[in-house]
Amino acid sequence: MTLPDAPLSPATADRTFQVDLRGLVDLLSHHLYSSPRVYLRELLQNAVDALTARHGLEQGAPADAFGIRLYADGSVVRVEDDGVGLTEADVHTFLATIGRSSKRAEQIADQRADFIGQFGIGLLSCFLVADEIHVLSRSARTPDAPAVEWRGRGDGSYTVRTLPASTRPRPGTTVTLTPRADAGEWTRPAQVHALARHFGSLLRHPVTFDDGTGGPGGTGGPGASGGAPVNPEPAPWARTHPTPGARSRALAAYGEEVFGFTPLDTIELDLPAVGLKGIACVLPEAVPAGRRHGHRVHVKGMLLSEQAEEILPDWAFFVRCVVDAESLRPTASRESLYEDDTLAAVRDALAERLRAWIAKAAASDPELLGRFLQVHHLAVKSLAVHDDEIMRMLLPWLPFETTDGHATLDEFARTHRTVLVTSSVEEFRQVAAIASAAGLGVVNGGYTYDRALVHRLPEVRPEVSVADLDPATLTAHLDPVDRETELAAAAYLAQARDALAVFDCDVALRTFQPASAPALLLDSREARHERTRSQLAREQQGGVWGDILGALRQEAPRAQLILNQLNPLVRTAVTIDEPELARTSAEALYGQAAMLSRRPLRPAESSLINRSFLDLLAHALRKDS
């Protein structure tokens, strides 16, 4: 048996949310909008959308037939447009219902993509600077439509009146604000003009500003129809220029005006599929790897954000962009971009434009490429690691630190068919001078990306081989001493090995250039880590950690202190027959070699250096006395 639905009791009946407008405005000001200044952007945006709808009604009208006029004299801020206007029903439906947007009207739903605003809360931003919003509108949809007045107040109340058509002779809308005393920072005439230029300099509809003074910023009062142009010229990429050179200079000048630096070069951006145009300005100075610059993004001419990081991939930190797009979606605050498939596709397409610019410079402008790589080689290296095409194209041109100084791999490979690469900066510094004197070609692979890129050199230079540098490779190029010299130094070497056993360091005697280097310390970071782990395993007696570290234990590689028989100091040291002095001299040679490697010293090594110095000083003083 089916029971009939019971009627809803008053306790369960549907109710309407009650909105605290002041609380909502506070929410907008602290969490949605970054600053009260956005009130002018929202008013401009609503005016632009109204003009777009008007052009949809009167499609034969010239592009500049309708415009936007701003007026601010310190006591009021007024924004007037020649847009589609509102009827009394529209006013009740859209202005009195929070979250309802006139762009959702069925008659223009199919044109939704033509409008900037999509959320229907923009007018509320005016309550950030004023306690009352006055709207006077007349619809262009109905001939002889009356004017409609709407007054909304910050306490949530509003009034609507129908007025004679003569109150507003032409269709359109005028929004008037009477600023609060604490909003003067954002509503002064000069500030309103500056904000209008900031947000609307690339708008496609004519926008003028009048401050009521009759001076450069105005034409004499609120009833005047003229005003100073806010956007007198179209976007620089939309202008025609007599020559490609003139166009390039104009784009560079615009980039300098917007970003405050003279670009190394400008890259024109054009993605017709999403209606995107703009420029990328190549920074004239290097920036830290991974530091992302904000980009200036306009949507349909209206400035959306000056800090839009998401428009380009992470590796493109060598440029700053200013673009205007048709199809990118703003977030609810209209201060950043909504992450969707369209934005991802735009990001990929812009990345391809930057790759194409690098390829073009490599193929036809080596001077520009050289200047670019000199400044931004780290950015290109980060790209080349993940982009095979860029890697093959630019790897030979990238600069690296080598035993021949800073050089490109192309230059280095001409003199070294076998390229050795270190795994750390300190390892390179340990061996650079010795390897150079021995004729070995070594590249410092300790910097970000360098080791991985050097190993890919044979892909573009098949005649070159690349290998990691290990101590055995270097010691193989050091000449052994003769047997007599080795036997004569045996006692000293034994004392030295005993003194340095605490550092797991072996000692050997060789001859190598330069003769000014008394000793060479070969000790990789990996070897030190392995010895530390082995030491922990020895110290652990039983317990879980002892089992774990014992299982991981292996024969730890030892450091090597190579003494140079060609050095006069070493030739004297190996003849020392006093055991204590022999140990002290060996410790001093180890400390000096460790400092020359420029790696961080362990506390025990710092203590050894101090002690050996003082011991040698004391010995010298005793000898002199």
Order of alpha helices (4+ residues) and beta strands (2+ residues): alpha-alpha-beta-beta-beta-beta-beta-beta-alpha-alpha-beta-beta-alpha-beta-beta-beta-beta-beta-alpha-alpha-alpha-beta-beta-alpha-beta-alpha-beta-alpha-alpha-beta-alpha-beta-alpha-alpha-beta-beta-alpha-alpha-beta-alpha-alpha-alpha
